[in-house]
Amino acid sequence: MLKPFLNRYDTVLLDMDGVITSEEVYWNAATLTVRELLFSDRYFGTDPCDPTDWTRKLHAFRKEQFCDDAVIRHLKNKGVNNNWDLSWVVVGGALSQSTRDFKAIYQWITSLPCVNDGLYNSVSDALEKAGFKKEEAAHHGAIWKKIQFAFQEWFLGSELFPKYWNSPAQQPGKPGLTFSEEPIVDKYQLVLLLTELGKTKRLGIGSGRPRIEAENALRSWGVYHNFTEDAIITYNDILAAQDAVNNAISLAKPHPYMFLRGVFGKKHTDDALLSGQFDSAPCAKTLVIGDAGCDLFSAKSAGCDFLAVLTGIHGENAREYFEENGADYILSNILELLES
């Protein structure tokens, strides 16, 4: 049985990481990506990369590079919502400031504005001032794309990467961190919850993951069939929409596009959604569940109610933040949607 307040909603849209999946595997992939870009002789370093050895040293690398995860927490608070961008900001700091002192890089990062106030432009400008060409320094430019591909190699593994990214792996021997992924909450209870939601709701996903990575997790846990196909909105949909409308701004969260597309599926064009040419009534009957500020602001901008779960990187410490910023509901974890 589900909590009675869910009867108010026809559609439920879930963020994945920090809600039903842990971001640990992504932060670990980001750790190894930063290491590779800055230290490997294939990129900006001088050392050979030994994937087996580096994977074994992963936790020590993460502690050093992300300053006991302070960098991750800080950038999430500033609106950085995917781990390609997390890696790019850290690598950008190292390259633009000509240092591999990660405490100094963290201090530089704290001087940056939030995403909505131009964080990515600040990183690009710093890289240009350090001598990189505009097309290298840009957000989604050449350096960013190197990071994206290196990250996906670590996440999927050197053998699986070419199948989904239409490009040969640059570094052989990466084992693929995705194969260790488990739910962030009890799997049996999560399967029960998603099954119950799927019976009566239009159940969807709003995630910055590439679609294959979102699908892999849901299929491996046997819950994919509970979701409405055109309510599963991922990085691929954001990228396609930006290309289609030639939009200069990012449509990733905290922009409302992801959840608007989840609400309406294929009913409206991208132009209609971006210009507000739709009946907003279905949005008011939609509940978005997330763990971060960007989820909340994206949901509210789309006209949806928002339920915060405290299973993100800030844990219980995020409660006050969500209270102050108008979350409609706050639960310790998503399983509390089930009646005990």
N, C-alpha and C positions, 0 to 999 in steps of 0.2 A: 504493500500500500504506500501511496505517496502522500506527502504533507498536503493538507487541504488547500493551502494558499495557491498551489499550482493549478487549481481549477480555474484561476483567473486568466490563464495563458493558453493560447493555441499553439505557440511555437516556443521552443527552448533551444537556445544556441549556446554552445560550450566553447570557451577557449580550451586548448588541450594542455599545454605545458603549465604546470602549477595547479591544474584543476583535476585532470584524470591521468596525466603523465608527468613524470618528474623531469625537470630540466637538467638533472645531473649529467645525463649522457651528452646533452648539448654543450654544457659548460666544459665538460671534459674534451669534447671535440674542439671547442674554441681555444682551450688551453694548448692543445697540440698544434692547432693552426697558427697561433701566435708564435709558438716556439719555432715552427718550421719556417715561417716567413722571415723571422728575424735572425735565425741562426743557421738555417740550411744553406749550403752552397748552391742550391737550385734557385734561391731567391735572393735575399739581402744579407746572407751570412756567409760563413766560411767553412762550416762543419758539415760532414756527411750526415744524412739523416738515417738512423737505424730505427725503423718503426717498432720493432720488438722491444728494444732498449728504452726508447722514448715512452712507449705505452707503460712499461714497468715503472718509469719515473714520473708518471703523469701527476700524481697527487703532490709531489714535491714541486713540480713545475707550476701547478695551479696555485699553490700557496704563495709561491714567489711572484708570479706574474700578475695575479689578481689581488695581491695583498690580503690574503685570508678572505677573499671574496668581497672585500670592500669595494673594489672596482665594479664588480657585477651589480651590487646593491645600488651604488651611486648612479650608474648609468641607467638602470631600470627606473630609478626615481626621476631621472631627467627625460624619460620617454623613449629610451632605446629599447625596441621591442623584438629584435631578432639577433641571433648570435653571429651572423655575418657582420652586422654593424658593430656589435660589441668588439669583435676581433679587429675590425678595421680601425676603430677609434684608438685601440691600444697600439696597434702597429703604426698608425698615423702619428701617434704621440712619440713613439720611439724614433721613427724616421725623421720627423720634423724637428725634434729636439736633439737629435744626434746622440741618443743615450740608450743603454740597455739597463739602466737603473730603474726598476719598475716602481719603486717608491716615488722617484722623481716624476715618472710618467703619470702616476696616480695624482700627484699634486697638480700637474698640468691639466689633467682631466677635470679636476674640481673647479678650475677656472673657466670652464666652458659653459655656455648657456644651455638651457634645455632644448630639446628637439624642436619644439614649436617656435623657439626664438633664434634658431639658426645654428644649432650644434654642428650639424654636418657641414655647413658652409664654413664654419670656423676651422674644422679639421682640414678641409680642402685648401683653404687659404694658407694655413700653416705649412702644408706640404708644398704649395707653390712657392712660398717664401723660402723654403729650404732647397729649392732648385728643381723640383719635379714639374714636368709639363702639365698643363691644364687637364689634358685627357688622361693623364696618369693619376692626378690628384683628386679628380672629381669623385663625389659620392656616386657609386656605381661605375666609376671609371676603371682604368686598367689595373691599378693596385687592388681595388675592391674586388674585381672579378678574379684575380689570382687567389685572393682570400676565400672567395665563395667556392671555387673549385677545390682548393686544398682542404677546406672544411668538409665538403661533401665526400672527398676521398676518405678522410678520417671517419666520418659518420657511417658511410655505406661500405667502406673497404675498397681496396684497389681493384679487386675483381668485379665487384658489383657496380662500381661507379660508372664505367663506360656504358652500361646497359641503359641507364636512366639519364645520363647527361651528355650523350652523343659526343664524347671526347675521350681520348685515351688518358689513363691515369698518369700523372707526372712522376709519382713516387710509388714504385711497386712495394708490396709487402705490408700495406696497412691492413689491419685485421678486420675493421668494421665494428664500431662501437654500438651500432643500432641493435645488434643481436643480443645485447645485455639489457634491453629496455623492458621495464615492468611498470605496472600502474603505480601511481603515487599513494593509492589507498588499497584496501583489501580487494583482490581481484574478484572473488566470488560475489561479494556485496556490490561491487561496481557493475558486474554483468547483470545482476538482478535489477539494479537501479536503471540502467540503460534500457533493459528489456521492458520495464514498466513504463518508462517515459515514452518509448517508441510505440507503445500500444495506443496511446491517446494523444500524443503530441506530434507536431511536425518537428522532429529532432534534427539538429544540425550542428555544424562545427564552424567556428571562425578562428582560424589558426594561421600564424605566419610560417608554418611548415610548408615545404613543397608537398604536393598532393600525395605522392607515393609514400612519403614518410608518415603522413597522417593515416593513410589507408592501411599501411603495413601493420601499424599498432592495432587498429580497430579490427582488422581481419584476423590477426594472430590471436586476439582474445575472444573471437567468435561473436562480435557485437555489431559488425558493419551493417548487417541487414536491418538493424533497428533505426538507422539514419535515413533521412530523405535525401536522395541523390543530389538534387539541386540546392540543398541547404548546406552542403559541405563546401565551404569556401576557404581557399588556401592561398598561399603565395602565388601559385600559378594563375589564379583568377585575378589577383591584384595586378600582376604583371601584364596580363592580357588586356585588362581594362585600361591601364595607363597607356599601353601601345595604341589601343583603339581610339581613345579620345585625345591622344597627344597631349596629355595633361602634364604640366610642368611640376605640379606638386605631387607629393607622395600620397597614394590612396591607402597605404597601410595604416593600421591603428596608430594614433588615436583618431584618424579620419573615420567618419561613420560608414564609408562605402562597404566595408566587409560585412557588417551586420545588416545593412540595408539589402545587400545582395542575398544574404541568408534569409531575410524575411520574405523577399519577393521571388526568389529563385529566378526563373527565366521570364517572369511576367513583364518586366520593364527593361528598356535599353539602358546602357550605362549613362548616356546623356540625360535620360529622364531622371534617373536616380541622383545624378550629380547636380541637376538643376531644380530638384524638388518637385517634379511634375508627377506626383503620385498621391494616392489617398493614404494618409498616414495612420488610418485606423488599425491596420494589422500590426503596426509597430507598437502600439499601446497594448496589444495582446501578446507581446513577445517578451520573454525573460532571457536576458543574457547572463551567463555565469562566467566569472573570471577571477583572476588573482592579483591583477595589477592595475595601476592608475590608467594606463592606456586603454585597457578593456572598459573601465568605467566611463571614461570620457567619450570613447567611441560609441558605446551603447546609449549614453544619454544624448549625444548629438544625433543619433538615429531615432530618438523618441522612444526607446525601449526602457523597461525597468531593468535594474541591475542587482544581481546577487553576488556578493563577494565571498570567496572562500579564503581561509587563512592557511593555505598549504603552499603558498609561494615562498620566495626566498626570505621574506621578512617575517613569516609565520604570524604568531599572535600579535606581534608588534605592529602589524598593519591595521589592526582593528580601529584605532583612533583615526588613522588617515582615512579609512573608508567612511567612518561616521562623519567626519568633518566635510567630506566631499559628496555626501548625499547618496550613498549606497542604499537601496531599498531594503535589502536584507544582508545579514552577515552570518555566515556559518563557519564552524571550525573546519569542516570539510564537506565535500559534495554528498557523502553518504548520509548526512543528516537530513537529506530530502526524503529518505525512507522513514516511514512511521516505525517506531521501535515496538 
